[in-house]
Amino acid sequence: MHSDTTPSEAVTAAESRRSAPQQTFPRPVTGVDLLLAGLAVVVGPGVVAVLVIVTGVALDQPWLVSIAIPLATIAAGVSLYMALLRRGWAGRDLGFVRARRRSLWHLLWEVPLLWVTALLLTILIGTLIGIGPAETTSTTSNSADALALGAVGVLATAVCVTILVPALEEILFRRLLFGWLEQRFGIAAALGGSAIVFGVVHVVPPVILLQFLIGLGAALLVRAHRTLWAPLALHGLNNGTVTVVAVTLLQ
């Protein structure tokens, strides 16, 4: 069958494909994927957490309240997995794959540098615009109340906050939201947009600022390494540090 494409046009098309920016992950993300995943990590876990807390308070059983976060985290993981499974996603599509661009050994300096930079910028910008840590007092108090509910509750909550919750959030923000924005608007929109949304969902002003910067660093890491293991390291370090501080305050 004769082709109307000239040799020069074929060369131009090949060069165009090579020069086009490669997507961070092979599998595309649809709007339905993103919507279902968002609902999965909000609705199901929210219902579970409310039911457990209300039951624990009604029955005067503090241990039930202490496991609200772990149970909600498990519900979020199961809901997210089922939602994406029904959409034809496989485990490798989630993003926890072998790094394709840079060795993960670079994370030994990249993660601490990004975390310290985010913290310093949060302090600097927060001071300039009048947002101080005093506004987070109630949040710290609530965390302390939750951690005071027993050793098992402390351990389970620490594991969830440091490892499991960050892993779920990385799938939602750095795999699905980032991927959807990248496909439609380009890498700059994916970097900035995913960081903004990640910051805003944390609600408290000083936390929004810090989490925006953490989100931006995480987005840079996922783009550089092409795997969610990279941003998870930064996310886990941040949440782990907060958990250690919260536990220390109870001593």
C-alpha positions as CSV (number, residue, x, y, z in Angstrom):
1,M,0.0,0.0,0.0
2,H,1.4,3.3,-1.1
3,S,2.0,6.0,1.6
4,D,1.7,9.7,0.8
5,T,4.2,10.6,3.6
6,T,7.5,11.9,2.1
7,P,10.8,10.9,3.7
8,S,11.3,14.5,5.0
9,E,7.9,14.4,6.7
10,A,8.6,11.1,8.3
11,V,11.9,12.4,9.7
12,T,10.1,15.5,11.0
13,A,7.4,13.4,12.7
14,A,10.1,11.2,14.3
15,E,12.0,14.2,15.6
16,S,8.8,15.7,17.0
17,R,8.0,12.5,18.9
18,R,11.5,12.4,20.4
19,S,11.4,16.1,21.4
20,A,8.0,15.9,23.0
21,P,8.1,15.7,26.8
22,Q,7.7,12.2,28.0
23,Q,4.8,11.6,30.5
24,T,5.9,10.8,34.0
25,F,4.0,7.5,34.1
26,P,2.9,5.4,31.1
27,R,-0.7,4.8,32.0
28,P,-2.9,7.9,31.3
29,V,-5.3,9.2,34.0
30,T,-8.9,10.0,33.1
31,G,-11.2,12.4,34.9
32,V,-13.3,9.5,36.0
33,D,-10.3,7.8,37.5
34,L,-9.5,10.9,39.5
35,L,-13.1,11.5,40.6
36,L,-13.7,7.9,41.8
37,A,-10.3,7.9,43.6
38,G,-11.1,11.2,45.4
39,L,-14.5,9.9,46.5
40,A,-13.0,6.6,47.6
41,V,-10.5,8.2,50.0
42,V,-13.0,10.7,51.4
43,V,-16.4,9.2,51.7
44,G,-15.8,5.6,52.9
45,P,-13.0,6.5,55.4
46,G,-15.1,9.5,56.7
47,V,-18.1,7.3,57.4
48,V,-15.9,4.7,59.1
49,A,-14.2,7.3,61.3
50,V,-17.4,9.0,62.3
51,L,-19.1,5.6,63.2
52,V,-16.1,4.4,65.2
53,I,-15.7,7.7,67.2
54,V,-19.5,8.1,67.9
55,T,-19.7,4.5,69.0
56,G,-16.6,4.9,71.2
57,V,-18.0,8.0,72.9
58,A,-21.5,6.6,73.3
59,L,-20.2,3.4,74.9
60,D,-17.5,5.2,76.9
61,Q,-14.8,3.1,75.2
62,P,-11.7,5.3,74.5
63,W,-9.9,2.4,72.8
64,L,-12.4,2.6,70.0
65,V,-11.7,6.2,69.5
66,S,-7.9,5.5,69.5
67,I,-8.3,3.2,66.5
68,A,-10.4,5.5,64.4
69,I,-7.5,6.7,62.3
70,P,-6.1,3.2,61.6
71,L,-9.5,1.9,60.6
72,A,-10.2,4.9,58.4
73,T,-6.8,4.4,56.8
74,I,-7.6,0.8,56.0
75,A,-11.0,1.8,54.6
76,A,-9.3,4.4,52.4
77,G,-6.8,1.9,51.1
78,V,-9.5,-0.8,50.3
79,S,-11.8,1.8,48.7
80,L,-9.1,3.3,46.6
81,Y,-7.9,-0.2,45.4
82,M,-11.4,-1.3,44.6
83,A,-12.2,1.9,42.7
84,L,-9.0,1.7,40.6
85,L,-9.3,-2.0,40.1
86,R,-12.8,-1.6,38.6
87,R,-11.2,1.0,36.2
88,G,-8.7,-1.6,35.0
89,W,-5.7,-0.4,37.0
90,A,-3.0,-2.9,37.9
91,G,-0.6,-2.7,40.8
92,R,2.3,-1.4,38.6
93,D,0.1,1.4,37.3
94,L,-0.1,3.0,40.8
95,G,3.4,4.4,40.5
96,F,5.4,2.4,43.1
97,V,7.8,1.1,40.5
98,R,11.6,1.0,40.0
99,A,13.1,4.5,39.4
100,R,13.5,5.0,35.6
101,R,15.6,8.2,35.5
102,R,17.7,8.7,38.6
103,S,19.1,6.4,41.3
104,L,17.1,6.5,44.5
105,W,20.4,7.0,46.3
106,H,20.0,10.7,45.4
107,L,17.2,10.8,47.8
108,L,19.7,10.7,50.7
109,W,20.4,14.4,50.0
110,E,17.4,15.5,48.0
111,V,14.8,14.6,50.6
112,P,16.5,16.4,53.6
113,L,17.3,19.4,51.4
114,L,13.7,19.8,50.2
115,W,12.3,19.3,53.7
116,V,14.6,21.8,55.4
117,T,13.9,24.3,52.5
118,A,10.2,23.9,52.9
119,L,10.4,24.4,56.6
120,L,12.6,27.5,56.4
121,L,10.4,29.0,53.7
122,T,7.3,28.3,55.8
123,I,8.8,30.2,58.7
124,L,10.1,33.0,56.6
125,I,6.9,33.5,54.6
126,G,4.7,32.9,57.6
127,T,6.5,35.6,59.6
128,L,6.2,38.1,56.7
129,I,2.5,37.6,56.2
130,G,1.6,37.2,59.9
131,I,0.9,33.5,60.0
132,G,2.5,31.9,63.1
133,P,2.6,28.5,64.8
134,A,0.2,29.7,67.5
135,E,-2.6,29.2,65.1
136,T,-1.8,25.4,65.1
137,T,-2.2,25.0,68.9
138,S,-5.7,23.5,68.6
139,T,-4.4,21.0,66.0
140,T,-1.5,20.0,68.2
141,S,-3.9,19.6,71.2
142,N,-6.2,17.4,69.2
143,S,-3.3,15.2,68.1
144,A,-2.1,15.0,71.7
145,D,-5.6,13.9,72.9
146,A,-5.6,11.1,70.3
147,L,-2.1,10.0,71.2
148,A,-3.0,9.8,74.9
149,L,-5.5,7.0,74.3
150,G,-3.1,4.1,74.8
151,A,0.1,2.5,73.5
152,V,-1.6,0.5,70.9
153,G,-3.5,3.5,69.6
154,V,-0.2,5.5,69.5
155,L,1.7,2.8,67.6
156,A,-1.2,2.2,65.1
157,T,-1.7,5.9,64.5
158,A,2.0,6.5,64.1
159,V,2.3,3.8,61.4
160,C,-0.7,5.1,59.6
161,V,0.4,8.8,59.7
162,T,4.0,8.1,58.8
163,I,3.6,5.3,56.1
164,L,0.1,4.3,55.1
165,V,-1.6,7.7,54.8
166,P,1.4,9.3,52.9
167,A,1.3,6.3,50.5
168,L,-2.4,6.8,49.8
169,E,-2.0,10.5,49.4
170,E,0.9,10.0,47.0
171,I,-1.3,7.8,44.8
172,L,-4.1,10.4,44.9
173,F,-2.0,13.6,44.5
174,R,1.3,12.6,42.8
175,R,0.0,9.8,40.6
176,L,-3.6,10.6,39.7
177,L,-4.0,14.4,40.1
178,F,-0.4,15.1,38.9
179,G,-0.9,12.7,35.9
180,W,-4.2,14.1,34.9
181,L,-2.9,17.7,35.0
182,E,0.3,16.7,33.2
183,Q,-1.7,15.1,30.3
184,R,-4.0,18.1,29.8
185,F,-2.0,21.2,30.7
186,G,1.7,20.2,30.8
187,I,4.3,19.6,33.5
188,A,4.3,23.1,34.9
189,A,0.5,22.9,35.7
190,A,1.0,19.4,37.2
191,L,3.8,20.6,39.5
192,G,2.0,23.7,40.7
193,G,-1.6,22.5,40.6
194,S,-1.0,19.3,42.5
195,A,1.0,21.2,45.1
196,I,-1.7,23.8,45.5
197,V,-4.5,21.2,46.0
198,F,-2.3,19.2,48.4
199,G,-1.8,22.3,50.5
200,V,-5.4,23.5,50.5
201,V,-6.8,20.2,51.7
202,H,-4.8,20.6,54.9
203,V,-7.1,23.5,55.9
204,V,-5.0,25.3,58.6
205,P,-3.1,28.3,57.2
206,P,0.4,27.6,58.5
207,V,-0.1,23.9,57.5
208,I,-1.4,24.8,54.1
209,L,1.8,26.8,53.4
210,L,4.1,24.0,54.6
211,Q,2.2,21.3,52.8
212,F,2.1,23.3,49.6
213,L,5.9,23.5,49.7
214,I,6.2,19.8,50.6
215,G,3.8,19.0,47.8
216,L,5.9,21.0,45.4
217,G,9.0,19.2,46.5
218,A,7.2,15.8,46.2
219,A,6.0,16.7,42.7
220,L,9.6,17.6,41.6
221,L,10.8,14.3,43.0
222,V,8.2,12.2,41.2
223,R,9.0,14.0,38.0
224,A,12.8,13.5,38.4
225,H,12.6,9.8,39.5
226,R,9.4,8.6,37.7
227,T,8.4,6.6,40.8
228,L,6.2,7.3,43.9
229,W,8.9,5.9,46.2
230,A,10.7,9.2,45.8
231,P,8.0,11.6,47.0
232,L,6.9,9.0,49.6
233,A,10.3,9.4,51.3
234,L,9.8,13.2,51.6
235,H,6.2,12.8,52.7
236,G,7.1,10.1,55.3
237,L,9.9,12.2,56.7
238,N,7.6,15.2,57.2
239,N,4.8,13.2,58.8
240,G,7.2,11.1,60.8
241,T,8.8,14.2,62.2
242,V,5.5,15.7,63.2
243,T,4.5,12.4,64.9
244,V,7.7,12.3,66.9
245,V,7.2,15.9,68.0
246,A,3.6,15.2,69.0
247,V,4.6,12.1,71.0
248,T,7.5,14.0,72.7
249,L,5.1,16.8,73.8
250,L,3.2,14.1,75.8
251,Q,6.2,13.1,77.8
